[in-house]
């Protein structure tokens, strides 16, 4: 194989890598929106929980979740799972009744795209 034949392959690989980075950045932006919806729902006042507004916000969040799933993006399981550095980022180890190394709290959801981690879950583990 001549150098002339190899060069386009390297150039194409760099182009694909660039596209992959841009796609990943796009997913990060969408996941930040998902995080915002979850925070809004988590901290909504008690008197609004059964309101039409709250139901509408939840419906939009569910549509966003369905969209992500249809594109191969799924949340990484955390609670009551054994810590796995391939999927989880431990931000704190806390004293717990749980077995050592078990995830006891999820701080930020993690996501995988077709099984590959695009954002690890940020968790607290038992020690």
N, C-alpha and C positions, 0 to 999 in steps of 0.2 A: 504494500500500500504506500503510495507516495505522500509526501507532506501536503500536497495540494488537496488530497482526499481527506486528510486528518483535520486540517484547519476548520472546515465548515462544521465538523462534528463538535469541536471545542466551542466554536462561536454559538452554535445552536444550544449547547449545554448551558452556556452563560445566559442566553436569552431565556431559556426555560427556568433557570434559577431565579432570574430577575422577576419573571412572571409569578413564580411561587412566592417570593417575598412580598410582592404587591398583593397577591391574593390573601396571604396570611395577615397582612396589615388590614385588609378589608374585613376579614373575620374578626380581628381584635376590636375594630370599631363597632361592629354589630354586637359582639359579646358585651361591650361596655353599655350598649343600650339595654340589653337583656338585664345586666346588673342593675341598671337604674330602675327598670320596671320592678324587679324583685325588691329593691330597697323601698320603693314607693308603696308597694303592697305590704311589706313587713311593718312599716312605721305609720300606716294610715290610722287615723283616730278611730277608736272603737265605734263611735256613733256613725261613722261612714262605711263600716264593713259590709253592711247589707244594702247600701245605696245603689241606685242605678249607675252612678258614676264609677263606683268601685267595681261593679260587675262589668262595666265597659272596659275599664283598665285591665281587668283580669282576662277578658276576651281578647284584647289586643295582644297581651303577653302570651296567651295560648296560641294565637295565630303565629306569632314570632317563633315560638317553640316548634310548632308544626313545620314552619318553613325551614328552620335549621335542620330538623330531623330529615326532611325530604331531600336535603342537600348532603346528608351524611355526617352532620355535626350532632354529636350526642354528649350529654353531661357525663363526667367521670364519677363513678360511685365513690362515696367517701365514708359516710357514717357507718360505724361498726365494721369497717373494712380494715385489714392489716395495711399499715403504711407501706407504700411502694414508691421509691424515688423516681420510677419511670413515669408515674402518673400524678404524684403528689409532691408538694413542697411544704415541708414542716416549718412553721413559723414559731412554734412554741411547743415545749414538752411540759405537760402539767400532771400533777399528782391526781390519780383517778383510781377507781375500783376496777377499771377495765384492765385487761391483760396489757403488759408493756408493748408499745409499738402499735397499739390500735388507735384508729382515728376516733377522737371523741367530740370534735367540733369542726365544722366547715366554715372557714372565714370567707373564702371566695370560691365559687364553682370553677371547676376546670372542665375543659372540653377537648374532645378528640374528633378529628375529621377522618372518616373512613378508617378508624382504629388508630390513627397516629395523633399523638398529643399536639394540640396547637396552643393550649394554655394549661399548665398543670394546676390542679386544685390546691389552694392554699389552706392548710389544715393545722389543727392542734392535735398532738398525739399524747397518749398516756405514757408515764414513765414509772 
